[in-house]
Amino acid sequence: MRRPPNIFYGVDDKPPHGVTVLSGLQHVGLISIILVYPLLVTREAGLSSQASQDVLSLSMIVLGIGAILQVLPRGFIGARLLCPPTFTAAYLAPSLIAVKTGGLSLVLGMTAFGGVIEIGLSRVLRPLRPYFPSEISGLVVVMIGIAVGALGLRSVVGGTTSQSISEHLTVAAITLGTMVGLNIWTKGAPRLFCALFGMIVGYLIAAVAGMTTAEDFAAIHSAPFAGVPGIGHLGWSFDLGSVVPFLVAAFATCIRTMGDVTTAQKINDADWVRPDMRSISGGVLANGLSNITAGLLGTVGVSTYTSSVGLAGATGIVSRRVGFAIGGIFIVLAFLPKASAFLVIMPGPVVGAALLFSASVIFVNGLQIVTSRMLDARRTFVIGLSFMFGLAVDLQPQSFAGMPAELLPFVSSSLVLATVSALLLNAIFRLGVRRTRTLDVVPAQFNAVAVEEFIEAQGASWGARRDVIERASFNLVQSIETIIDGCNPTGMLTIEATFDEFSLDVRVSYEGAPLDLPDKRPTNEEIMASEDAQRKLAGFMLRRHADRVAATHKDGRSTILFHFDH
């Protein structure tokens, strides 16, 4: 990977200990916002306040383990990138349904089941890759960005009155303005820790505005400094009726993890062109293990946190050491109830500002992933319709209230519906898409524009990357011109293009002398001395534009193969 200019500490770098800890605290503060999810489930389960506090502490242990699993530098577990987890809405909706029908034990058992499904998916992602293309991962990231942004706006104005909304907006604006301003107009520590500084400013302004109440401080004061979380609430059960909702949650989380890891890869590599499937598979596997751990330790399901990925990109600190710091901080906080109580009282406007800060980066990265592919009519409708279906859940939730109970899990959130829609439409629209196309060219009537239009049309149909199609188009036109000028072909030239999601192979076959594709450039003197050397120069340039080339000649027929990795 080539480090982008906005990245200060790359994935393999070792930042100073102070930078590592402060960056870890930024992420912990951002991730802790979503600790409200397991608390919502415990309240639905009717647990006591002490049991709810135990669930919260155990949830922190799960978050710590998950963050460490993702950044393991060796082995097949983890994305090896800074992709810490948090609790996810994909598992929250089925958990709230399960807790009403089977209590907390059913939530825990089904969460572990979802983790097993994710582990299974992680082992078959490569053959399933045609059904999980990059543009769908990008769509998932876009929908997460919208969901995070909407959650941020609700956090700012939720529960406000006409008298207090101006105060909430003021605190959120100052907090967000501090984060963005430090990120854009400063360098060094202020930029690196812009989110942390912004949250500190937000806490102070909110305290002055009276948003942090005496009860909040009393809760912090009454909490013990250290303690071991209890496990009295633990229990596990399984219900066939809950399989579908948690199966959907596992698929949605898998897609989300794929999108987050892809985004992290893109943030880390200035020359990023394609997803690294080893890293993605390891990330999904680590998330599956985290969800099994969540079920065993008594909390709800997790997923990689797009906001943290966005925060890492925004601050320029993507070192995996930060992932270990996040894990260590969460595990320590699990045994410090007083410290965790401080995180829980974070004012809504501060929460909202932090979410909006990250949502901006997430949304744009998702758009960039979508547009990195050439989109034909099929893929345009897959992304466009799925996007609008997903938004409908947020814009018109009452329209889905009367659906059969079996379908409600599929419309539980904009992310789930958009993901399921994209997967189904992609599978349907793939029908009739031929993976091999041919074109015959008459040498005397050769039209470079027609050849370029042919390969571009196929690239859009297949969803190939733009840069690959541009290189293939260049090689096709230049090779045909060289063959016509120097190889004296008889009859038609046949172009055959084959695509399989991982590579693009373009073959040009004809009756005539073979085209020389030397791996060494002819000297300037040789080029000036003969036309043969000029053709060798053209062959040398064609070789350099492809990832692999091959030339064969048999029974008077020559074939040139240009292979492009995808």
DOPAVO-905153 format. One line per field, with one value per residue (C-alpha): residue number from 1; residue in three letters; z, x, y. Coordinates in Angstrom, 1 decimal. Each point is the difference from the previous one (the first is absolute). Example, Ala and Ser with C-alpha at 12.3 -4.5 7.8 and 13.67 -1.06 7.14 Angstrom:
<nodes>
torfi <- (1,2) $
zanu <- (ala,ser) $
c3 <- (7.8,-0.7) $
c1 <- (12.3,1.4) $
c2 <- (-4.5,3.4) $
</nodes>
This chain:
<nodes>
torfi <- (1,2,3,4,5,6,7,8,9,10,11,12,13,14,15,16,17,18,19,20,21,22,23,24,25,26,27,28,29,30,31,32,33,34,35,36,37,38,39,40,41,42,43,44,45,46,47,48,49,50,51,52,53,54,55,56,57,58,59,60,61,62,63,64,65,66,67,68,69,70,71,72,73,74,75,76,77,78,79,80,81,82,83,84,85,86,87,88,89,90,91,92,93,94,95,96,97,98,99,100,101,102,103,104,105,106,107,108,109,110,111,112,113,114,115,116,117,118,119,120,121,122,123,124,125,126,127,128,129,130,131,132,133,134,135,136,137,138,139,140,141,142,143,144,145,146,147,148,149,150,151,152,153,154,155,156,157,158,159,160,161,162,163,164,165,166,167,168,169,170,171,172,173,174,175,176,177,178,179,180,181,182,183,184,185,186,187,188,189,190,191,192,193,194,195,196,197,198,199,200,201,202,203,204,205,206,207,208,209,210,211,212,213,214,215,216,217,218,219,220,221,222,223,224,225,226,227,228,229,230,231,232,233,234,235,236,237,238,239,240,241,242,243,244,245,246,247,248,249,250,251,252,253,254,255,256,257,258,259,260,261,262,263,264,265,266,267,268,269,270,271,272,273,274,275,276,277,278,279,280,281,282,283,284,285,286,287,288,289,290,291,292,293,294,295,296,297,298,299,300,301,302,303,304,305,306,307,308,309,310,311,312,313,314,315,316,317,318,319,320,321,322,323,324,325,326,327,328,329,330,331,332,333,334,335,336,337,338,339,340,341,342,343,344,345,346,347,348,349,350,351,352,353,354,355,356,357,358,359,360,361,362,363,364,365,366,367,368,369,370,371,372,373,374,375,376,377,378,379,380,381,382,383,384,385,386,387,388,389,390,391,392,393,394,395,396,397,398,399,400,401,402,403,404,405,406,407,408,409,410,411,412,413,414,415,416,417,418,419,420,421,422,423,424,425,426,427,428,429,430,431,432,433,434,435,436,437,438,439,440,441,442,443,444,445,446,447,448,449,450,451,452,453,454,455,456,457,458,459,460,461,462,463,464,465,466,467,468,469,470,471,472,473,474,475,476,477,478,479,480,481,482,483,484,485,486,487,488,489,490,491,492,493,494,495,496,497,498,499,500,501,502,503,504,505,506,507,508,509,510,511,512,513,514,515,516,517,518,519,520,521,522,523,524,525,526,527,528,529,530,531,532,533,534,535,536,537,538,539,540,541,542,543,544,545,546,547,548,549,550,551,552,553,554,555,556,557,558,559,560,561,562,563,564,565,566) $
zanu <- (met,arg,arg,pro,pro,asn,ile,phe,tyr,gly,val,asp,asp,lys,pro,pro,his,gly,val,thr,val,leu,ser,gly,leu,gln,his,val,gly,leu,ile,ser,ile,ile,leu,val,tyr,pro,leu,leu,val,thr,arg,glu,ala,gly,leu,ser,ser,gln,ala,ser,gln,asp,val,leu,ser,leu,ser,met,ile,val,leu,gly,ile,gly,ala,ile,leu,gln,val,leu,pro,arg,gly,phe,ile,gly,ala,arg,leu,leu,cys,pro,pro,thr,phe,thr,ala,ala,tyr,leu,ala,pro,ser,leu,ile,ala,val,lys,thr,gly,gly,leu,ser,leu,val,leu,gly,met,thr,ala,phe,gly,gly,val,ile,glu,ile,gly,leu,ser,arg,val,leu,arg,pro,leu,arg,pro,tyr,phe,pro,ser,glu,ile,ser,gly,leu,val,val,val,met,ile,gly,ile,ala,val,gly,ala,leu,gly,leu,arg,ser,val,val,gly,gly,thr,thr,ser,gln,ser,ile,ser,glu,his,leu,thr,val,ala,ala,ile,thr,leu,gly,thr,met,val,gly,leu,asn,ile,trp,thr,lys,gly,ala,pro,arg,leu,phe,cys,ala,leu,phe,gly,met,ile,val,gly,tyr,leu,ile,ala,ala,val,ala,gly,met,thr,thr,ala,glu,asp,phe,ala,ala,ile,his,ser,ala,pro,phe,ala,gly,val,pro,gly,ile,gly,his,leu,gly,trp,ser,phe,asp,leu,gly,ser,val,val,pro,phe,leu,val,ala,ala,phe,ala,thr,cys,ile,arg,thr,met,gly,asp,val,thr,thr,ala,gln,lys,ile,asn,asp,ala,asp,trp,val,arg,pro,asp,met,arg,ser,ile,ser,gly,gly,val,leu,ala,asn,gly,leu,ser,asn,ile,thr,ala,gly,leu,leu,gly,thr,val,gly,val,ser,thr,tyr,thr,ser,ser,val,gly,leu,ala,gly,ala,thr,gly,ile,val,ser,arg,arg,val,gly,phe,ala,ile,gly,gly,ile,phe,ile,val,leu,ala,phe,leu,pro,lys,ala,ser,ala,phe,leu,val,ile,met,pro,gly,pro,val,val,gly,ala,ala,leu,leu,phe,ser,ala,ser,val,ile,phe,val,asn,gly,leu,gln,ile,val,thr,ser,arg,met,leu,asp,ala,arg,arg,thr,phe,val,ile,gly,leu,ser,phe,met,phe,gly,leu,ala,val,asp,leu,gln,pro,gln,ser,phe,ala,gly,met,pro,ala,glu,leu,leu,pro,phe,val,ser,ser,ser,leu,val,leu,ala,thr,val,ser,ala,leu,leu,leu,asn,ala,ile,phe,arg,leu,gly,val,arg,arg,thr,arg,thr,leu,asp,val,val,pro,ala,gln,phe,asn,ala,val,ala,val,glu,glu,phe,ile,glu,ala,gln,gly,ala,ser,trp,gly,ala,arg,arg,asp,val,ile,glu,arg,ala,ser,phe,asn,leu,val,gln,ser,ile,glu,thr,ile,ile,asp,gly,cys,asn,pro,thr,gly,met,leu,thr,ile,glu,ala,thr,phe,asp,glu,phe,ser,leu,asp,val,arg,val,ser,tyr,glu,gly,ala,pro,leu,asp,leu,pro,asp,lys,arg,pro,thr,asn,glu,glu,ile,met,ala,ser,glu,asp,ala,gln,arg,lys,leu,ala,gly,phe,met,leu,arg,arg,his,ala,asp,arg,val,ala,ala,thr,his,lys,asp,gly,arg,ser,thr,ile,leu,phe,his,phe,asp,his) $
c3 <- (0.0,-0.8,2.8,-1.0,0.8,2.7,2.0,2.8,1.6,-2.3,0.9,0.8,1.6,3.7,1.2,3.4,3.0,0.7,-3.6,0.2,3.3,-0.9,-3.4,1.7,2.4,-3.0,-1.4,3.4,0.5,-3.4,0.3,3.5,-1.4,-1.3,3.4,0.1,-2.1,2.6,2.6,-2.1,-0.1,3.8,0.6,-2.2,1.9,3.3,1.6,3.1,-0.1,1.4,-2.6,-2.7,1.2,-0.1,-3.6,-0.9,1.6,-1.8,-3.2,0.4,0.3,-3.3,-1.7,1.3,-1.2,-3.4,-0.5,0.7,-2.3,-3.0,0.3,0.6,-2.2,-1.0,-0.6,-1.8,2.7,-0.4,-2.7,1.2,-0.3,2.5,0.0,3.6,0.6,1.7,0.5,-3.2,-0.9,-2.2,3.1,2.2,-1.8,0.2,3.5,1.1,-1.6,1.6,3.5,-0.1,-1.1,1.9,2.3,0.2,-0.3,-3.5,-1.0,1.2,-1.7,-3.3,0.0,0.3,-2.8,-2.2,0.8,-1.2,-3.3,-0.5,0.5,-2.6,-2.4,0.6,-1.5,-3.2,-0.9,-3.0,-1.9,1.1,-1.1,-3.2,2.2,2.4,-2.5,1.0,-0.9,2.5,2.7,-0.9,0.2,3.4,1.1,-1.4,1.9,3.2,-0.5,-0.4,3.0,2.1,-1.1,0.8,3.4,0.6,-0.9,2.3,2.8,-0.4,0.0,1.6,3.1,-0.3,0.5,-1.9,2.8,0.1,-3.7,-0.6,2.9,-1.4,-3.5,1.5,1.9,-3.0,-2.4,2.3,0.5,-3.7,-1.0,2.4,-1.6,-3.6,0.6,1.7,-2.8,-2.8,1.3,2.4,0.0,2.5,3.2,-0.5,-3.3,1.1,3.1,-1.4,0.9,3.6,0.4,-1.5,2.4,3.0,-1.1,-0.4,3.5,1.4,-2.0,0.8,3.8,-0.2,-1.8,2.8,-2.2,2.4,3.1,3.6,-0.4,-2.6,2.4,2.8,-2.1,-0.7,3.7,1.2,-2.4,1.5,-1.3,-0.8,-0.2,-1.8,-2.1,1.1,-2.3,1.7,-3.1,-2.3,-1.7,-3.5,-2.1,-3.6,-2.0,-3.7,-0.3,0.6,-2.6,-2.9,1.8,1.3,-3.3,-1.7,2.7,-0.6,-3.8,0.5,2.5,-2.4,-2.8,2.4,1.1,-3.6,-0.7,3.1,-0.8,-3.6,1.2,2.4,-2.9,-2.1,2.7,0.6,-3.7,-2.4,-2.9,1.1,-2.9,1.3,3.3,1.7,0.6,2.6,2.1,-0.5,0.8,3.2,1.0,-0.4,1.9,2.9,0.1,0.1,2.9,1.7,-0.3,1.5,2.9,0.3,0.3,2.5,2.2,0.0,-2.4,-3.5,-3.4,-1.3,-3.4,-1.1,0.6,-3.1,2.1,1.5,-3.5,-1.1,3.1,-0.7,-3.5,1.1,2.7,-2.1,2.7,-1.3,1.9,1.2,3.4,0.5,-0.3,2.8,2.0,-0.6,1.1,3.1,1.0,-0.3,2.0,2.8,0.0,0.4,3.5,0.7,0.5,0.8,-3.2,-2.1,1.7,-1.2,-3.6,0.4,0.9,-3.1,-1.0,-3.1,-2.0,0.6,-1.2,-3.0,-1.0,0.2,-2.1,-2.7,-0.1,-0.8,-2.2,-2.5,-0.6,-0.2,-2.5,-2.4,0.2,-0.8,-3.1,-1.1,0.3,-2.1,-2.7,-0.3,-2.1,-3.4,0.4,-2.8,0.1,2.0,2.8,-0.1,0.9,2.6,1.8,-0.7,0.9,3.1,1.1,-0.3,1.6,3.0,0.3,0.0,3.4,1.5,-1.9,0.1,2.9,0.5,-3.5,1.2,3.3,-1.4,-1.7,1.1,3.1,-2.1,-2.1,2.7,0.6,-3.6,0.4,3.5,-1.2,-3.2,0.1,0.1,-2.7,-2.3,0.5,-0.6,-3.0,-1.6,0.5,-1.5,-2.9,-0.8,-0.1,-2.3,-2.3,-0.5,-2.1,-3.6,0.6,-2.2,1.4,-3.4,-3.1,-3.4,-2.8,-3.5,-1.7,-3.7,-0.4,-2.9,2.0,3.4,2.1,3.3,1.4,-0.5,1.8,2.9,0.2,0.0,2.9,2.0,-0.5,1.3,2.9,1.1,-0.4,2.2,2.5,-0.7,1.4,-2.2,0.0,-1.1,-2.9,-1.0,-0.1,-1.9,-2.5,-0.6,-0.5,-2.4,-2.2,-0.1,-0.5,-2.9,-1.6,0.3,-1.3,-3.0,-0.8,0.7,0.0,-3.3,1.4,-2.4,0.7,3.0,3.5,2.8,3.4,3.0,3.4,3.1,3.5,3.3,2.7,0.8,-3.4,-3.5,-2.9,-3.5,-3.0,-3.5,-2.5,-3.8,-2.9,-0.4,1.4,3.9,1.7,2.0,3.6,1.3,3.8,-0.8,-1.6,-3.4,0.1,-1.6,-2.7,-0.9,-0.2,-2.3,-2.2,-0.8,0.0,1.6,3.1,0.0,0.1,2.8,1.9,-0.5,1.3,3.0,0.9,-0.4,2.4,2.6,-0.1,0.9,3.1,-2.1,-3.7,-2.2,-3.7,-1.9,-3.6,-1.3,-3.4,-1.4,2.6,2.6,3.3,2.5,3.5,2.3,3.6,2.4,3.7,1.4) $
c1 <- (0.0,1.2,-0.9,-2.3,1.2,-2.7,1.1,2.5,0.3,-0.5,-1.3,3.5,1.4,0.7,-1.3,1.2,-1.7,-1.8,-1.4,-1.1,-1.8,-1.7,-1.1,-1.3,-2.0,-1.5,-1.3,-1.2,-2.0,-1.6,-0.7,-1.4,-2.9,-1.5,0.1,-3.6,-0.9,0.6,-1.6,-3.1,-0.2,0.6,-2.8,-2.4,1.1,-0.9,3.5,0.8,2.3,2.9,-0.5,-0.2,3.3,1.5,-1.2,1.7,3.3,-0.1,-0.8,3.2,2.0,-1.6,0.9,3.6,0.4,-1.5,2.3,3.0,-1.1,-0.3,3.6,1.8,3.1,0.3,-2.3,-3.3,-2.1,-0.5,0.1,3.5,-1.4,-1.5,-3.7,-1.2,-3.5,-3.0,-3.6,-2.1,-3.5,-0.1,0.0,-1.9,-3.4,-0.1,1.3,-2.9,-2.4,1.7,0.1,-3.8,-0.6,2.8,1.7,3.6,1.2,-1.5,1.8,3.3,-0.5,-1.1,2.9,2.5,-1.9,0.5,3.7,0.2,-1.7,2.5,2.9,-1.5,-0.4,3.6,1.2,-2.0,0.3,2.2,-2.4,-2.9,1.9,-2.1,-3.0,1.7,1.6,1.8,-2.9,-2.3,2.7,0.1,-3.8,0.1,2.6,-2.1,-3.1,2.1,1.1,-3.6,-1.1,2.9,-0.8,-3.7,0.9,2.2,-2.8,-2.4,2.6,0.2,-3.7,-1.5,-2.1,0.4,-2.7,-0.5,1.9,3.0,0.5,2.0,2.4,0.4,0.7,2.5,1.9,0.0,1.1,2.9,1.1,-0.2,1.6,2.9,0.5,-0.2,2.0,2.8,0.0,0.1,2.1,2.5,2.9,1.6,-1.7,-3.1,-0.8,0.9,-2.3,-2.7,-2.8,1.2,0.5,-3.4,-1.7,1.8,-1.1,-3.5,-0.1,1.1,-2.5,-2.8,0.8,-0.1,-3.4,-1.3,-0.4,2.1,-2.2,0.7,-1.4,2.6,2.8,-1.7,0.0,3.8,0.6,-1.9,1.5,3.0,3.4,0.8,-2.1,-0.5,-3.2,-2.5,-1.2,-3.3,-2.0,1.7,-2.0,-0.5,-2.8,-0.9,-3.2,-0.6,-2.4,2.9,2.3,-1.0,0.4,3.4,1.0,-0.8,1.9,3.1,-0.1,-0.5,2.9,2.2,-0.7,0.6,3.3,1.0,-0.8,1.9,3.1,-0.1,-0.3,3.0,2.0,-0.8,0.9,3.4,1.1,0.3,0.2,-3.0,-1.8,-1.7,-1.1,2.5,-2.1,2.4,-0.4,-3.8,-0.4,2.1,-2.1,-3.2,1.4,1.1,-3.4,-1.6,2.2,-0.9,-3.7,0.5,1.8,-2.8,-2.6,2.1,0.7,-3.5,-0.4,-1.4,1.6,2.9,1.4,3.0,-0.6,-0.1,0.3,3.3,1.3,-1.1,1.6,3.3,0.0,-0.9,2.7,2.7,0.8,-0.7,2.7,-1.1,1.6,-3.0,-2.2,1.9,-0.3,-3.8,-0.3,2.1,-1.9,-3.4,1.1,1.4,-3.2,-2.1,1.5,-0.4,-3.7,0.6,1.8,-2.6,-2.8,1.8,-0.2,-3.7,-1.0,1.5,-2.5,-2.1,1.3,3.6,-1.0,-1.7,3.0,2.4,-2.3,-0.5,3.8,0.6,-3.1,1.4,3.1,-2.0,-2.5,2.7,2.1,-3.1,-0.7,3.6,-0.2,-3.3,1.4,3.3,-2.0,-1.4,-3.8,-2.2,-3.8,-0.2,2.3,-1.5,-3.4,1.5,1.6,-2.7,-3.0,1.6,1.0,-3.5,-1.6,2.4,-0.9,-3.7,0.4,1.2,-2.3,-3.2,0.3,-3.8,-0.3,1.8,-1.8,-2.8,2.3,-0.1,2.0,2.3,1.1,0.4,3.7,0.8,-1.4,1.3,2.5,1.0,3.4,-1.6,-2.6,2.5,2.5,-2.6,-1.4,3.4,0.9,-3.3,0.0,3.6,-0.7,-3.0,1.6,3.0,-2.2,0.8,3.4,2.5,3.5,1.6,-0.4,1.5,0.4,1.3,2.1,0.6,3.6,-0.9,-3.0,1.7,-1.7,1.7,-3.0,-2.2,2.5,0.2,-3.8,-0.2,2.4,-1.6,-3.5,1.1,1.9,-3.2,-2.0,2.4,0.6,3.7,2.3,0.5,3.8,0.0,-2.3,2.1,3.1,-1.7,-1.4,3.5,1.5,-2.7,0.2,3.8,0.5,-2.5,1.7,3.4,-1.3,-1.6,3.2,2.6,-1.4,-1.9,-3.2,-2.2,-3.7,-1.7,1.5,-2.0,-0.2,-1.1,-0.5,-0.6,-0.8,-0.3,-0.1,3.7,1.6,-0.6,1.5,0.0,1.1,0.8,0.3,0.6,1.6,3.5,3.5,0.2,0.4,3.3,-0.5,3.5,0.6,2.9,-0.3,1.9,2.7,-0.4,2.5,-1.9,-3.3,1.5,1.6,-3.0,-3.7,0.2,1.5,-2.8,-2.5,1.9,-0.2,-3.8,-0.1,2.1,-2.4,-3.0,1.7,0.4,-3.6,-1.2,0.6,0.9,0.3,0.5,0.4,-0.5,0.2,-1.3,-1.0,0.4,-2.4,1.4,-1.6,0.9,-1.3,-0.1,-0.8,-1.1,-0.4,-3.3) $
c2 <- (0.0,3.5,2.4,2.9,3.5,0.6,-3.1,0.9,-3.5,-2.9,-3.4,-1.4,3.1,0.3,3.4,1.4,-1.5,3.3,0.2,-3.6,0.3,3.4,-1.4,-3.1,2.2,1.9,-3.3,-1.2,3.2,-0.4,-3.7,0.4,2.0,-3.3,-1.6,1.1,-3.0,-2.7,2.2,0.2,-3.8,-0.3,2.4,-2.0,-3.1,1.6,-0.3,1.9,3.0,-2.0,-2.8,2.6,1.4,-3.5,-0.3,3.3,-1.1,-3.3,1.8,2.0,-3.2,-1.2,3.3,-0.3,-3.6,0.9,2.9,-2.1,-2.8,2.3,1.3,-3.3,0.4,-3.7,-3.0,-0.2,1.8,3.7,2.6,1.2,3.5,2.4,-1.1,-0.2,-1.3,1.5,-1.1,0.0,0.8,-3.1,-2.1,2.4,-0.3,-3.9,0.1,2.3,-2.5,-3.0,1.4,0.4,-3.6,-1.9,2.4,1.0,-3.7,-0.2,3.2,-1.4,-3.4,1.5,2.5,-2.8,-1.7,3.1,-0.1,-3.6,1.0,2.9,-2.4,-2.3,2.9,1.1,-3.3,0.2,3.7,-0.6,-2.2,2.3,3.1,0.5,0.3,2.5,2.4,3.2,2.2,-1.8,0.4,3.7,0.2,-1.5,2.5,2.8,-1.2,-0.3,3.5,1.2,-2.1,1.4,3.5,-0.4,-1.4,3.0,2.4,-1.8,0.1,3.7,0.8,-3.1,0.8,3.7,2.6,3.3,1.7,-2.3,-0.9,3.2,-1.0,-3.5,1.3,2.5,-2.7,-2.3,2.8,0.9,-3.6,-0.8,3.3,-0.8,-3.4,1.2,3.1,-1.8,-2.6,2.5,3.0,-1.5,-2.4,-2.3,-1.1,2.3,-1.6,-3.6,0.3,2.3,-2.3,-0.5,3.8,0.7,-2.4,1.6,3.4,-1.4,-1.5,3.4,2.1,-2.5,0.2,3.8,-0.3,-2.3,-3.1,-2.0,-0.3,-0.5,-3.6,-0.7,1.1,-2.0,-3.1,0.4,0.7,-3.0,-2.5,-2.0,0.8,-3.6,-3.2,-3.3,-0.2,-2.6,-2.8,-0.9,1.0,-2.5,-2.7,-1.3,-1.4,-0.6,0.5,-1.0,2.9,2.5,-1.5,2.2,3.3,-0.9,-1.5,3.3,1.8,-2.2,0.6,3.8,0.0,-2.0,2.5,2.9,-1.5,-0.4,3.6,1.2,-2.0,1.1,3.6,-0.5,-1.5,3.0,2.4,-1.8,-0.3,2.9,-2.6,-2.0,-1.6,-3.2,-1.5,-2.3,-3.1,-1.5,3.1,0.0,-3.7,0.5,3.0,-1.9,-3.0,2.3,1.6,-3.5,-1.0,3.3,-0.7,-3.5,1.7,2.5,-2.8,-1.9,3.0,1.3,2.9,0.8,-0.3,2.1,1.1,2.0,3.7,2.1,3.1,-1.1,-0.8,3.5,1.5,-1.8,1.4,3.5,0.2,-1.8,-2.5,-3.6,-1.9,-3.4,0.9,2.2,-3.1,-1.6,3.2,0.0,-3.6,0.6,3.1,-1.7,-3.0,2.3,2.1,-3.2,-0.3,3.8,0.7,3.6,0.6,-1.7,2.0,3.2,-1.2,-0.9,3.6,1.5,2.8,-0.6,3.0,-1.2,-3.5,1.4,2.2,-2.9,-2.2,2.8,0.5,-3.7,-0.4,2.6,-2.0,-3.3,1.3,1.3,-3.1,-2.1,2.1,-0.4,-3.8,0.0,2.2,-1.9,-2.5,0.5,-0.2,-1.2,0.1,-3.2,1.2,3.5,-1.4,-2.3,2.9,2.6,-2.1,-1.4,3.4,1.3,-3.1,0.5,3.7,-0.9,-1.7,3.2,2.4,-2.0,-2.5,-0.2,-1.6,-3.1,-0.4,-2.2,-2.5,-3.7,-0.7,-2.3,2.9,2.6,-0.9,0.8,3.6,0.6,2.6,1.8,-1.9,-3.4,0.7,1.7,-2.9,-2.7,1.8,0.4,-3.6,-1.2,2.4,-0.7,-3.8,0.6,2.5,-2.3,-2.3,0.5,1.6,-1.8,-0.2,-0.4,2.2,0.0,2.5,-0.5,2.7,0.3,1.4,2.2,1.5,0.3,2.6,0.8,1.7,-3.1,-2.2,2.5,0.1,-3.8,-0.5,2.9,-1.4,-3.4,1.6,1.8,-3.1,-2.0,2.8,0.0,2.7,3.1,-0.2,-3.7,0.8,3.0,-2.1,-2.8,2.5,1.5,-3.5,-1.1,3.0,0.2,-3.8,-0.1,3.0,-1.6,-3.4,1.7,2.0,-2.6,-3.6,-0.1,-1.7,-1.8,-0.1,1.4,0.7,-1.5,1.7,-2.0,1.6,-2.2,1.3,-2.0,2.7,-0.6,0.6,1.2,-2.0,1.5,-2.2,1.2,-2.9,0.2,-1.8,1.5,0.4,0.2,3.4,0.2,1.1,0.4,0.5,2.3,3.4,0.4,2.6,3.4,-1.0,-3.1,1.9,2.5,-2.7,-2.2,-0.3,-3.4,1.6,2.5,-2.8,-1.6,3.3,-0.1,-3.6,1.0,2.8,-2.4,-2.4,2.8,1.0,-3.6,-2.0,-3.0,-0.7,-3.0,-0.6,-3.3,-1.0,-3.3,-1.2,3.5,1.6,2.4,0.8,2.8,-0.2,3.1,-0.8,2.7,-0.6,1.4) $
</nodes>
